[in-house]
Amino acid sequence: MKKLPLIFSFLVLVGLVAQQAFAQTGEGAAAAGLNTVAIKYIAYFFALGIAVFGGTQAQSKAASVALEGIARNPAAADKIQTPMILGLALMESLVIFALISTFLV
């Protein structure tokens, strides 16, 4: 976990440097044959992958914690199960929203 801020700052730095390295004028991009629509779709699909990864991590953590709570106190299963299912539905809706927004662009 201590490496996470370092990795994030490295990715931000790479993103900032890459913009300057690949900067071109409008006619330069057309002359180089860059397809900006394809690059945009690739970026959106990477964003979709990150959203799905985050959603599945959150769902697995929520389910494991809820099942652990039910295992420790079986009498509280009704009080734990309903909020867990509601939370899982909301997490899944965010992933579905990311999928739909990818196809709308």
Jmol script that loads the backbone (N, CA, C; Angstrom):
load data "model"
ATOM      1  N   MET A   1       0.816  -1.202   0.000  1.00  0.00           N
ATOM      2  CA  MET A   1       0.000   0.000   0.000  1.00  0.00           C
ATOM      3  C   MET A   1       0.858   1.263   0.000  1.00  0.00           C
ATOM      4  N   LYS A   2       2.074   1.147   0.521  1.00  0.00           N
ATOM      5  CA  LYS A   2       2.920   2.331   0.557  1.00  0.00           C
ATOM      6  C   LYS A   2       3.423   2.703  -0.833  1.00  0.00           C
ATOM      7  N   LYS A   3       3.410   1.742  -1.751  1.00  0.00           N
ATOM      8  CA  LYS A   3       3.881   2.016  -3.104  1.00  0.00           C
ATOM      9  C   LYS A   3       2.801   2.626  -3.989  1.00  0.00           C
ATOM     10  N   LEU A   4       1.556   2.592  -3.546  1.00  0.00           N
ATOM     11  CA  LEU A   4       0.451   3.082  -4.367  1.00  0.00           C
ATOM     12  C   LEU A   4       0.592   4.561  -4.733  1.00  0.00           C
ATOM     13  N   PRO A   5       0.915   5.480  -3.792  1.00  0.00           N
ATOM     14  CA  PRO A   5       1.105   6.880  -4.199  1.00  0.00           C
ATOM     15  C   PRO A   5       2.271   7.058  -5.165  1.00  0.00           C
ATOM     16  N   LEU A   6       3.317   6.254  -4.998  1.00  0.00           N
ATOM     17  CA  LEU A   6       4.455   6.338  -5.903  1.00  0.00           C
ATOM     18  C   LEU A   6       4.063   5.897  -7.310  1.00  0.00           C
ATOM     19  N   ILE A   7       3.318   4.822  -7.406  1.00  0.00           N
ATOM     20  CA  ILE A   7       2.869   4.337  -8.713  1.00  0.00           C
ATOM     21  C   ILE A   7       1.932   5.346  -9.365  1.00  0.00           C
ATOM     22  N   PHE A   8       1.016   5.911  -8.574  1.00  0.00           N
ATOM     23  CA  PHE A   8       0.077   6.891  -9.116  1.00  0.00           C
ATOM     24  C   PHE A   8       0.812   8.130  -9.618  1.00  0.00           C
ATOM     25  N   SER A   9       1.772   8.633  -8.845  1.00  0.00           N
ATOM     26  CA  SER A   9       2.506   9.827  -9.277  1.00  0.00           C
ATOM     27  C   SER A   9       3.341   9.527 -10.514  1.00  0.00           C
ATOM     28  N   PHE A  10       3.872   8.315 -10.626  1.00  0.00           N
ATOM     29  CA  PHE A  10       4.619   7.938 -11.821  1.00  0.00           C
ATOM     30  C   PHE A  10       3.716   7.927 -13.047  1.00  0.00           C
ATOM     31  N   LEU A  11       2.520   7.375 -12.912  1.00  0.00           N
ATOM     32  CA  LEU A  11       1.597   7.339 -14.045  1.00  0.00           C
ATOM     33  C   LEU A  11       1.157   8.737 -14.465  1.00  0.00           C
ATOM     34  N   VAL A  12       0.957   9.623 -13.498  1.00  0.00           N
ATOM     35  CA  VAL A  12       0.600  11.004 -13.824  1.00  0.00           C
ATOM     36  C   VAL A  12       1.752  11.681 -14.552  1.00  0.00           C
ATOM     37  N   LEU A  13       2.971  11.463 -14.092  1.00  0.00           N
ATOM     38  CA  LEU A  13       4.140  12.053 -14.736  1.00  0.00           C
ATOM     39  C   LEU A  13       4.298  11.534 -16.159  1.00  0.00           C
ATOM     40  N   VAL A  14       4.117  10.247 -16.350  1.00  0.00           N
ATOM     41  CA  VAL A  14       4.211   9.677 -17.697  1.00  0.00           C
ATOM     42  C   VAL A  14       3.134  10.269 -18.601  1.00  0.00           C
ATOM     43  N   GLY A  15       1.930  10.451 -18.067  1.00  0.00           N
ATOM     44  CA  GLY A  15       0.858  11.049 -18.854  1.00  0.00           C
ATOM     45  C   GLY A  15       1.160  12.478 -19.262  1.00  0.00           C
ATOM     46  N   LEU A  16       1.761  13.244 -18.365  1.00  0.00           N
ATOM     47  CA  LEU A  16       2.100  14.627 -18.695  1.00  0.00           C
ATOM     48  C   LEU A  16       3.236  14.706 -19.699  1.00  0.00           C
ATOM     49  N   VAL A  17       4.220  13.844 -19.569  1.00  0.00           N
ATOM     50  CA  VAL A  17       5.344  13.854 -20.497  1.00  0.00           C
ATOM     51  C   VAL A  17       4.910  13.342 -21.865  1.00  0.00           C
ATOM     52  N   ALA A  18       4.042  12.351 -21.892  1.00  0.00           N
ATOM     53  CA  ALA A  18       3.605  11.783 -23.167  1.00  0.00           C
ATOM     54  C   ALA A  18       2.833  12.803 -23.997  1.00  0.00           C
ATOM     55  N   GLN A  19       2.094  13.685 -23.343  1.00  0.00           N
ATOM     56  CA  GLN A  19       1.372  14.713 -24.093  1.00  0.00           C
ATOM     57  C   GLN A  19       2.344  15.630 -24.821  1.00  0.00           C
ATOM     58  N   GLN A  20       3.418  15.998 -24.172  1.00  0.00           N
ATOM     59  CA  GLN A  20       4.393  16.881 -24.808  1.00  0.00           C
ATOM     60  C   GLN A  20       5.193  16.149 -25.883  1.00  0.00           C
ATOM     61  N   ALA A  21       5.458  14.881 -25.668  1.00  0.00           N
ATOM     62  CA  ALA A  21       6.266  14.131 -26.618  1.00  0.00           C
ATOM     63  C   ALA A  21       5.518  13.876 -27.922  1.00  0.00           C
ATOM     64  N   PHE A  22       4.226  13.664 -27.847  1.00  0.00           N
ATOM     65  CA  PHE A  22       3.453  13.342 -29.037  1.00  0.00           C
ATOM     66  C   PHE A  22       2.616  14.511 -29.546  1.00  0.00           C
ATOM     67  N   ALA A  23       2.886  15.709 -29.069  1.00  0.00           N
ATOM     68  CA  ALA A  23       2.120  16.874 -29.502  1.00  0.00           C
ATOM     69  C   ALA A  23       2.448  17.185 -30.960  1.00  0.00           C
ATOM     70  N   GLN A  24       1.399  17.410 -31.748  1.00  0.00           N
ATOM     71  CA  GLN A  24       1.550  17.759 -33.149  1.00  0.00           C
ATOM     72  C   GLN A  24       0.510  18.801 -33.501  1.00  0.00           C
ATOM     73  N   THR A  25       0.769  19.490 -34.571  1.00  0.00           N
ATOM     74  CA  THR A  25      -0.232  20.427 -35.056  1.00  0.00           C
ATOM     75  C   THR A  25      -1.316  19.643 -35.785  1.00  0.00           C
ATOM     76  N   GLY A  26      -2.382  20.333 -36.141  1.00  0.00           N
ATOM     77  CA  GLY A  26      -3.503  19.664 -36.788  1.00  0.00           C
ATOM     78  C   GLY A  26      -3.129  18.982 -38.085  1.00  0.00           C
ATOM     79  N   GLU A  27      -2.377  19.668 -38.938  1.00  0.00           N
ATOM     80  CA  GLU A  27      -2.003  19.046 -40.201  1.00  0.00           C
ATOM     81  C   GLU A  27      -0.920  17.996 -40.006  1.00  0.00           C
ATOM     82  N   GLY A  28      -0.154  18.112 -38.941  1.00  0.00           N
ATOM     83  CA  GLY A  28       0.870  17.101 -38.661  1.00  0.00           C
ATOM     84  C   GLY A  28       0.250  15.777 -38.276  1.00  0.00           C
ATOM     85  N   ALA A  29      -0.819  15.834 -37.508  1.00  0.00           N
ATOM     86  CA  ALA A  29      -1.496  14.602 -37.103  1.00  0.00           C
ATOM     87  C   ALA A  29      -2.150  13.935 -38.303  1.00  0.00           C
ATOM     88  N   ALA A  30      -2.740  14.735 -39.187  1.00  0.00           N
ATOM     89  CA  ALA A  30      -3.372  14.169 -40.376  1.00  0.00           C
ATOM     90  C   ALA A  30      -2.321  13.598 -41.326  1.00  0.00           C
ATOM     91  N   ALA A  31      -1.179  14.283 -41.432  1.00  0.00           N
ATOM     92  CA  ALA A  31      -0.122  13.797 -42.315  1.00  0.00           C
ATOM     93  C   ALA A  31       0.512  12.521 -41.766  1.00  0.00           C
ATOM     94  N   ALA A  32       0.564  12.406 -40.452  1.00  0.00           N
ATOM     95  CA  ALA A  32       1.152  11.209 -39.851  1.00  0.00           C
ATOM     96  C   ALA A  32       0.195  10.026 -39.915  1.00  0.00           C
ATOM     97  N   GLY A  33      -1.054  10.266 -40.236  1.00  0.00           N
ATOM     98  CA  GLY A  33      -2.027   9.194 -40.361  1.00  0.00           C
ATOM     99  C   GLY A  33      -2.588   8.728 -39.032  1.00  0.00           C
ATOM    100  N   LEU A  34      -2.553   9.587 -38.022  1.00  0.00           N
ATOM    101  CA  LEU A  34      -3.101   9.202 -36.729  1.00  0.00           C
ATOM    102  C   LEU A  34      -4.619   9.229 -36.790  1.00  0.00           C
ATOM    103  N   ASN A  35      -5.213   8.176 -36.344  1.00  0.00           N
ATOM    104  CA  ASN A  35      -6.661   8.081 -36.306  1.00  0.00           C
ATOM    105  C   ASN A  35      -7.103   8.423 -34.891  1.00  0.00           C
ATOM    106  N   THR A  36      -7.538   9.656 -34.686  1.00  0.00           N
ATOM    107  CA  THR A  36      -7.886  10.094 -33.334  1.00  0.00           C
ATOM    108  C   THR A  36      -9.134   9.401 -32.810  1.00  0.00           C
ATOM    109  N   VAL A  37     -10.011   8.969 -33.693  1.00  0.00           N
ATOM    110  CA  VAL A  37     -11.211   8.260 -33.243  1.00  0.00           C
ATOM    111  C   VAL A  37     -10.818   6.912 -32.646  1.00  0.00           C
ATOM    112  N   ALA A  38      -9.901   6.222 -33.283  1.00  0.00           N
ATOM    113  CA  ALA A  38      -9.453   4.927 -32.764  1.00  0.00           C
ATOM    114  C   ALA A  38      -8.749   5.094 -31.427  1.00  0.00           C
ATOM    115  N   ILE A  39      -7.941   6.132 -31.300  1.00  0.00           N
ATOM    116  CA  ILE A  39      -7.246   6.386 -30.039  1.00  0.00           C
ATOM    117  C   ILE A  39      -8.251   6.702 -28.945  1.00  0.00           C
ATOM    118  N   LYS A  40      -9.303   7.443 -29.289  1.00  0.00           N
ATOM    119  CA  LYS A  40     -10.335   7.764 -28.305  1.00  0.00           C
ATOM    120  C   LYS A  40     -11.047   6.502 -27.833  1.00  0.00           C
ATOM    121  N   TYR A  41     -11.366   5.597 -28.747  1.00  0.00           N
ATOM    122  CA  TYR A  41     -12.025   4.350 -28.358  1.00  0.00           C
ATOM    123  C   TYR A  41     -11.116   3.474 -27.498  1.00  0.00           C
ATOM    124  N   ILE A  42      -9.855   3.440 -27.829  1.00  0.00           N
ATOM    125  CA  ILE A  42      -8.918   2.662 -27.014  1.00  0.00           C
ATOM    126  C   ILE A  42      -8.866   3.218 -25.601  1.00  0.00           C
ATOM    127  N   ALA A  43      -8.836   4.538 -25.473  1.00  0.00           N
ATOM    128  CA  ALA A  43      -8.812   5.155 -24.142  1.00  0.00           C
ATOM    129  C   ALA A  43     -10.089   4.851 -23.373  1.00  0.00           C
ATOM    130  N   TYR A  44     -11.226   4.895 -24.046  1.00  0.00           N
ATOM    131  CA  TYR A  44     -12.483   4.587 -23.364  1.00  0.00           C
ATOM    132  C   TYR A  44     -12.544   3.132 -22.919  1.00  0.00           C
ATOM    133  N   PHE A  45     -12.012   2.229 -23.724  1.00  0.00           N
ATOM    134  CA  PHE A  45     -12.035   0.829 -23.320  1.00  0.00           C
ATOM    135  C   PHE A  45     -11.065   0.558 -22.175  1.00  0.00           C
ATOM    136  N   PHE A  46      -9.952   1.292 -22.124  1.00  0.00           N
ATOM    137  CA  PHE A  46      -9.086   1.187 -20.948  1.00  0.00           C
ATOM    138  C   PHE A  46      -9.808   1.710 -19.711  1.00  0.00           C
ATOM    139  N   ALA A  47     -10.537   2.804 -19.859  1.00  0.00           N
ATOM    140  CA  ALA A  47     -11.302   3.341 -18.731  1.00  0.00           C
ATOM    141  C   ALA A  47     -12.374   2.351 -18.288  1.00  0.00           C
ATOM    142  N   LEU A  48     -12.994   1.681 -19.236  1.00  0.00           N
ATOM    143  CA  LEU A  48     -13.987   0.663 -18.897  1.00  0.00           C
ATOM    144  C   LEU A  48     -13.346  -0.481 -18.123  1.00  0.00           C
ATOM    145  N   GLY A  49     -12.175  -0.893 -18.539  1.00  0.00           N
ATOM    146  CA  GLY A  49     -11.472  -1.958 -17.829  1.00  0.00           C
ATOM    147  C   GLY A  49     -11.132  -1.574 -16.407  1.00  0.00           C
ATOM    148  N   ILE A  50     -10.712  -0.333 -16.205  1.00  0.00           N
ATOM    149  CA  ILE A  50     -10.399   0.139 -14.860  1.00  0.00           C
ATOM    150  C   ILE A  50     -11.667   0.204 -14.015  1.00  0.00           C
ATOM    151  N   ALA A  51     -12.765   0.652 -14.600  1.00  0.00           N
ATOM    152  CA  ALA A  51     -14.029   0.726 -13.858  1.00  0.00           C
ATOM    153  C   ALA A  51     -14.523  -0.661 -13.471  1.00  0.00           C
ATOM    154  N   VAL A  52     -14.406  -1.609 -14.379  1.00  0.00           N
ATOM    155  CA  VAL A  52     -14.841  -2.971 -14.081  1.00  0.00           C
ATOM    156  C   VAL A  52     -13.954  -3.588 -13.006  1.00  0.00           C
ATOM    157  N   PHE A  53     -12.657  -3.343 -13.090  1.00  0.00           N
ATOM    158  CA  PHE A  53     -11.740  -3.870 -12.073  1.00  0.00           C
ATOM    159  C   PHE A  53     -12.075  -3.302 -10.701  1.00  0.00           C
ATOM    160  N   GLY A  54     -12.303  -1.993 -10.626  1.00  0.00           N
ATOM    161  CA  GLY A  54     -12.662  -1.382  -9.345  1.00  0.00           C
ATOM    162  C   GLY A  54     -13.989  -1.886  -8.816  1.00  0.00           C
ATOM    163  N   GLY A  55     -14.952  -2.070  -9.709  1.00  0.00           N
ATOM    164  CA  GLY A  55     -16.261  -2.567  -9.293  1.00  0.00           C
ATOM    165  C   GLY A  55     -16.199  -3.985  -8.762  1.00  0.00           C
ATOM    166  N   THR A  56     -15.437  -4.838  -9.427  1.00  0.00           N
ATOM    167  CA  THR A  56     -15.338  -6.217  -8.954  1.00  0.00           C
ATOM    168  C   THR A  56     -14.568  -6.306  -7.647  1.00  0.00           C
ATOM    169  N   GLN A  57     -13.559  -5.465  -7.480  1.00  0.00           N
ATOM    170  CA  GLN A  57     -12.832  -5.460  -6.208  1.00  0.00           C
ATOM    171  C   GLN A  57     -13.745  -5.021  -5.070  1.00  0.00           C
ATOM    172  N   ALA A  58     -14.544  -3.996  -5.311  1.00  0.00           N
ATOM    173  CA  ALA A  58     -15.459  -3.511  -4.272  1.00  0.00           C
ATOM    174  C   ALA A  58     -16.534  -4.544  -3.959  1.00  0.00           C
ATOM    175  N   GLN A  59     -17.056  -5.201  -4.987  1.00  0.00           N
ATOM    176  CA  GLN A  59     -18.084  -6.215  -4.758  1.00  0.00           C
ATOM    177  C   GLN A  59     -17.535  -7.404  -3.981  1.00  0.00           C
ATOM    178  N   SER A  60     -16.343  -7.839  -4.326  1.00  0.00           N
ATOM    179  CA  SER A  60     -15.782  -8.988  -3.616  1.00  0.00           C
ATOM    180  C   SER A  60     -15.479  -8.649  -2.167  1.00  0.00           C
ATOM    181  N   LYS A  61     -14.999  -7.433  -1.913  1.00  0.00           N
ATOM    182  CA  LYS A  61     -14.728  -7.022  -0.533  1.00  0.00           C
ATOM    183  C   LYS A  61     -16.029  -6.916   0.261  1.00  0.00           C
ATOM    184  N   ALA A  62     -17.068  -6.341  -0.333  1.00  0.00           N
ATOM    185  CA  ALA A  62     -18.350  -6.202   0.366  1.00  0.00           C
ATOM    186  C   ALA A  62     -18.958  -7.565   0.669  1.00  0.00           C
ATOM    187  N   ALA A  63     -18.895  -8.471  -0.284  1.00  0.00           N
ATOM    188  CA  ALA A  63     -19.467  -9.800  -0.061  1.00  0.00           C
ATOM    189  C   ALA A  63     -18.690 -10.564   0.999  1.00  0.00           C
ATOM    190  N   SER A  64     -17.362 -10.468   0.963  1.00  0.00           N
ATOM    191  CA  SER A  64     -16.577 -11.215   1.948  1.00  0.00           C
ATOM    192  C   SER A  64     -16.783 -10.680   3.357  1.00  0.00           C
ATOM    193  N   VAL A  65     -16.871  -9.359   3.498  1.00  0.00           N
ATOM    194  CA  VAL A  65     -17.092  -8.782   4.828  1.00  0.00           C
ATOM    195  C   VAL A  65     -18.491  -9.129   5.335  1.00  0.00           C
ATOM    196  N   ALA A  66     -19.481  -9.093   4.456  1.00  0.00           N
ATOM    197  CA  ALA A  66     -20.842  -9.434   4.881  1.00  0.00           C
ATOM    198  C   ALA A  66     -20.946 -10.904   5.277  1.00  0.00           C
ATOM    199  N   LEU A  67     -20.333 -11.780   4.501  1.00  0.00           N
ATOM    200  CA  LEU A  67     -20.375 -13.201   4.850  1.00  0.00           C
ATOM    201  C   LEU A  67     -19.593 -13.493   6.123  1.00  0.00           C
ATOM    202  N   GLU A  68     -18.531 -12.760   6.339  1.00  0.00           N
ATOM    203  CA  GLU A  68     -17.787 -12.917   7.592  1.00  0.00           C
ATOM    204  C   GLU A  68     -18.637 -12.475   8.780  1.00  0.00           C
ATOM    205  N   GLY A  69     -19.374 -11.388   8.612  1.00  0.00           N
ATOM    206  CA  GLY A  69     -20.264 -10.931   9.677  1.00  0.00           C
ATOM    207  C   GLY A  69     -21.382 -11.915   9.957  1.00  0.00           C
ATOM    208  N   ILE A  70     -21.922 -12.520   8.898  1.00  0.00           N
ATOM    209  CA  ILE A  70     -22.974 -13.523   9.081  1.00  0.00           C
ATOM    210  C   ILE A  70     -22.402 -14.767   9.756  1.00  0.00           C
ATOM    211  N   ALA A  71     -21.167 -15.135   9.415  1.00  0.00           N
ATOM    212  CA  ALA A  71     -20.554 -16.312  10.029  1.00  0.00           C
ATOM    213  C   ALA A  71     -20.303 -16.093  11.519  1.00  0.00           C
ATOM    214  N   ARG A  72     -19.973 -14.871  11.880  1.00  0.00           N
ATOM    215  CA  ARG A  72     -19.728 -14.587  13.298  1.00  0.00           C
ATOM    216  C   ARG A  72     -21.025 -14.492  14.096  1.00  0.00           C
ATOM    217  N   ASN A  73     -22.073 -13.989  13.459  1.00  0.00           N
ATOM    218  CA  ASN A  73     -23.348 -13.824  14.156  1.00  0.00           C
ATOM    219  C   ASN A  73     -24.476 -14.235  13.202  1.00  0.00           C
ATOM    220  N   PRO A  74     -24.830 -15.502  13.165  1.00  0.00           N
ATOM    221  CA  PRO A  74     -25.867 -15.959  12.226  1.00  0.00           C
ATOM    222  C   PRO A  74     -27.234 -15.333  12.468  1.00  0.00           C
ATOM    223  N   ALA A  75     -27.488 -14.849  13.670  1.00  0.00           N
ATOM    224  CA  ALA A  75     -28.788 -14.231  13.953  1.00  0.00           C
ATOM    225  C   ALA A  75     -28.946 -12.896  13.233  1.00  0.00           C
ATOM    226  N   ALA A  76     -27.851 -12.276  12.854  1.00  0.00           N
ATOM    227  CA  ALA A  76     -27.904 -10.975  12.185  1.00  0.00           C
ATOM    228  C   ALA A  76     -27.909 -11.101  10.669  1.00  0.00           C
ATOM    229  N   ALA A  77     -28.165 -12.283  10.149  1.00  0.00           N
ATOM    230  CA  ALA A  77     -28.109 -12.495   8.701  1.00  0.00           C
ATOM    231  C   ALA A  77     -29.112 -11.628   7.957  1.00  0.00           C
ATOM    232  N   ASP A  78     -30.327 -11.478   8.500  1.00  0.00           N
ATOM    233  CA  ASP A  78     -31.337 -10.655   7.824  1.00  0.00           C
ATOM    234  C   ASP A  78     -30.943  -9.190   7.801  1.00  0.00           C
ATOM    235  N   LYS A  79     -30.321  -8.717   8.868  1.00  0.00           N
ATOM    236  CA  LYS A  79     -29.928  -7.306   8.936  1.00  0.00           C
ATOM    237  C   LYS A  79     -28.699  -7.012   8.084  1.00  0.00           C
ATOM    238  N   ILE A  80     -27.903  -8.014   7.794  1.00  0.00           N
ATOM    239  CA  ILE A  80     -26.693  -7.807   7.000  1.00  0.00           C
ATOM    240  C   ILE A  80     -26.961  -8.036   5.518  1.00  0.00           C
ATOM    241  N   GLN A  81     -27.795  -9.012   5.198  1.00  0.00           N
ATOM    242  CA  GLN A  81     -27.974  -9.423   3.813  1.00  0.00           C
ATOM    243  C   GLN A  81     -28.638  -8.347   2.954  1.00  0.00           C
ATOM    244  N   THR A  82     -29.642  -7.676   3.468  1.00  0.00           N
ATOM    245  CA  THR A  82     -30.354  -6.668   2.668  1.00  0.00           C
ATOM    246  C   THR A  82     -29.460  -5.481   2.300  1.00  0.00           C
ATOM    247  N   PRO A  83     -28.743  -4.860   3.255  1.00  0.00           N
ATOM    248  CA  PRO A  83     -27.847  -3.768   2.845  1.00  0.00           C
ATOM    249  C   PRO A  83     -26.721  -4.236   1.929  1.00  0.00           C
ATOM    250  N   MET A  84     -26.261  -5.495   2.105  1.00  0.00           N
ATOM    251  CA  MET A  84     -25.214  -6.006   1.230  1.00  0.00           C
ATOM    252  C   MET A  84     -25.721  -6.115  -0.202  1.00  0.00           C
ATOM    253  N   ILE A  85     -26.911  -6.651  -0.390  1.00  0.00           N
ATOM    254  CA  ILE A  85     -27.460  -6.791  -1.740  1.00  0.00           C
ATOM    255  C   ILE A  85     -27.715  -5.422  -2.360  1.00  0.00           C
ATOM    256  N   LEU A  86     -28.188  -4.474  -1.562  1.00  0.00           N
ATOM    257  CA  LEU A  86     -28.388  -3.116  -2.065  1.00  0.00           C
ATOM    258  C   LEU A  86     -27.060  -2.490  -2.488  1.00  0.00           C
ATOM    259  N   GLY A  87     -26.039  -2.657  -1.675  1.00  0.00           N
ATOM    260  CA  GLY A  87     -24.714  -2.131  -2.022  1.00  0.00           C
ATOM    261  C   GLY A  87     -24.144  -2.782  -3.264  1.00  0.00           C
ATOM    262  N   LEU A  88     -24.317  -4.099  -3.391  1.00  0.00           N
ATOM    263  CA  LEU A  88     -23.838  -4.791  -4.586  1.00  0.00           C
ATOM    264  C   LEU A  88     -24.570  -4.316  -5.834  1.00  0.00           C
ATOM    265  N   ALA A  89     -25.858  -4.055  -5.711  1.00  0.00           N
ATOM    266  CA  ALA A  89     -26.624  -3.559  -6.861  1.00  0.00           C
ATOM    267  C   ALA A  89     -26.138  -2.173  -7.280  1.00  0.00           C
ATOM    268  N   LEU A  90     -25.836  -1.322  -6.307  1.00  0.00           N
ATOM    269  CA  LEU A  90     -25.341   0.013  -6.648  1.00  0.00           C
ATOM    270  C   LEU A  90     -23.953  -0.050  -7.278  1.00  0.00           C
ATOM    271  N   MET A  91     -23.098  -0.937  -6.781  1.00  0.00           N
ATOM    272  CA  MET A  91     -21.770  -1.091  -7.384  1.00  0.00           C
ATOM    273  C   MET A  91     -21.880  -1.614  -8.810  1.00  0.00           C
ATOM    274  N   GLU A  92     -22.763  -2.564  -9.024  1.00  0.00           N
ATOM    275  CA  GLU A  92     -22.945  -3.115 -10.363  1.00  0.00           C
ATOM    276  C   GLU A  92     -23.532  -2.073 -11.310  1.00  0.00           C
ATOM    277  N   SER A  93     -24.388  -1.200 -10.796  1.00  0.00           N
ATOM    278  CA  SER A  93     -24.952  -0.158 -11.656  1.00  0.00           C
ATOM    279  C   SER A  93     -23.877   0.813 -12.129  1.00  0.00           C
ATOM    280  N   LEU A  94     -22.869   1.073 -11.301  1.00  0.00           N
ATOM    281  CA  LEU A  94     -21.776   1.942 -11.739  1.00  0.00           C
ATOM    282  C   LEU A  94     -20.971   1.298 -12.858  1.00  0.00           C
ATOM    283  N   VAL A  95     -20.749  -0.001 -12.773  1.00  0.00           N
ATOM    284  CA  VAL A  95     -20.021  -0.700 -13.830  1.00  0.00           C
ATOM    285  C   VAL A  95     -20.839  -0.709 -15.116  1.00  0.00           C
ATOM    286  N   ILE A  96     -22.141  -0.931 -15.006  1.00  0.00           N
ATOM    287  CA  ILE A  96     -23.009  -0.909 -16.190  1.00  0.00           C
ATOM    288  C   ILE A  96     -23.055   0.495 -16.791  1.00  0.00           C
ATOM    289  N   PHE A  97     -23.055   1.528 -15.942  1.00  0.00           N
ATOM    290  CA  PHE A  97     -23.014   2.901 -16.442  1.00  0.00           C
ATOM    291  C   PHE A  97     -21.727   3.161 -17.213  1.00  0.00           C
ATOM    292  N   ALA A  98     -20.613   2.646 -16.734  1.00  0.00           N
ATOM    293  CA  ALA A  98     -19.348   2.802 -17.455  1.00  0.00           C
ATOM    294  C   ALA A  98     -19.404   2.097 -18.803  1.00  0.00           C
ATOM    295  N   LEU A  99     -20.022   0.927 -18.845  1.00  0.00           N
ATOM    296  CA  LEU A  99     -20.157   0.195 -20.101  1.00  0.00           C
ATOM    297  C   LEU A  99     -21.020   0.964 -21.094  1.00  0.00           C
ATOM    298  N   ILE A 100     -22.142   1.483 -20.635  1.00  0.00           N
ATOM    299  CA  ILE A 100     -23.044   2.227 -21.520  1.00  0.00           C
ATOM    300  C   ILE A 100     -22.390   3.514 -22.006  1.00  0.00           C
ATOM    301  N   SER A 101     -21.696   4.211 -21.120  1.00  0.00           N
ATOM    302  CA  SER A 101     -21.054   5.463 -21.534  1.00  0.00           C
ATOM    303  C   SER A 101     -19.942   5.204 -22.542  1.00  0.00           C
ATOM    304  N   THR A 102     -19.323   4.040 -22.485  1.00  0.00           N
ATOM    305  CA  THR A 102     -18.297   3.709 -23.470  1.00  0.00           C
ATOM    306  C   THR A 102     -18.909   3.554 -24.857  1.00  0.00           C
ATOM    307  N   PHE A 103     -20.065   2.943 -24.942  1.00  0.00           N
ATOM    308  CA  PHE A 103     -20.682   2.747 -26.247  1.00  0.00           C
ATOM    309  C   PHE A 103     -21.376   4.002 -26.771  1.00  0.00           C
ATOM    310  N   LEU A 104     -21.659   4.959 -25.906  1.00  0.00           N
ATOM    311  CA  LEU A 104     -22.294   6.193 -26.362  1.00  0.00           C
ATOM    312  C   LEU A 104     -21.304   7.169 -26.982  1.00  0.00           C
ATOM    313  N   VAL A 105     -20.054   6.992 -26.719  1.00  0.00           N
ATOM    314  CA  VAL A 105     -19.040   7.929 -27.226  1.00  0.00           C
ATOM    315  C   VAL A 105     -18.578   7.572 -28.583  1.00  0.00           C
TER     316      VAL A 105
END
end "model"
wireframe off; spacefill off
backbone 0.3
color backbone group
